[in-house]
Amino acid sequence: MQTISITPRGVQPKVTLTSAASAKVAELIAKEGDESLALRLGVRPGGCSGFSYQLELDATVDEGDVVNEFGGVRLVVDAKSIEIVKGAEIDYRDTLQVAGFHVNNPNVTHSCGCGNSF
């Protein structure tokens, strides 16, 4: 039997999506044409500072995953990554200088200049 953690109503999710991020994810899912997709956030070893974020569209929810919904979009975080990203916010920015997702993680004590590893 699969165990999936879903944040109960009234409890603050461990990781949140801004409205801009949820709108962009919804747009990407619509382009894929698969409503079962969710945004998966993971932390992997590597990068300039030791860890890097991994964001991908995924239809699979594994045992121990934490699942929350924002603006009709599901955010899935694996059990190993959740403690590292607890309290983080995922935003989407589209400016002249940068377009993409940005993870604002209050647990990061240092990061490199590339902005993708911590």
Long-range contacts (C-beta under 8 A, 24 or more apart in sequence): 2-61, 2-62, 2-63, 3-63, 3-64, 4-61, 4-63, 4-64, 4-65, 4-67, 5-64, 5-65, 5-66, 5-67, 6-66, 6-67, 6-68, 7-66, 7-68, 13-68, 13-75, 14-66, 14-68, 14-77, 14-82, 14-85, 14-86, 14-87, 15-41, 15-66, 15-68, 15-75, 15-77, 15-82, 15-85, 15-86, 15-87, 15-88, 15-89, 15-90, 16-68, 16-70, 16-75, 16-88, 16-89, 16-90, 17-70, 17-71, 17-73, 17-75, 17-89, 17-90, 18-89, 18-90, 18-91, 18-92, 19-70, 19-71, 20-91, 20-92, 20-93, 21-70, 21-90, 21-91, 21-92, 21-101, 22-70, 22-71, 22-72, 22-73, 23-71, 23-92, 24-92, 24-101, 25-57, 25-73, 25-92, 26-71, 26-72, 26-73, 28-57, 29-57, 29-73, 32-57, 34-59, 38-67, 38-73, 38-74, 38-75, 38-76, 39-73, 39-74, 39-75, 39-76, 39-90, 40-76, 40-77, 40-78, 41-75, 41-76, 41-77, 41-81, 41-85, 41-90, 41-103, 42-77, 42-78, 42-80, 42-81, 43-80, 43-81, 43-84, 43-85, 46-117, 47-112, 47-114, 47-116, 47-117, 47-118, 48-112, 48-113, 48-114, 48-117, 49-110, 49-111, 49-112, 49-117, 49-118, 50-117, 50-118, 51-84, 51-117, 51-118, 52-116, 52-117, 52-118, 53-103, 53-116, 55-90, 55-101
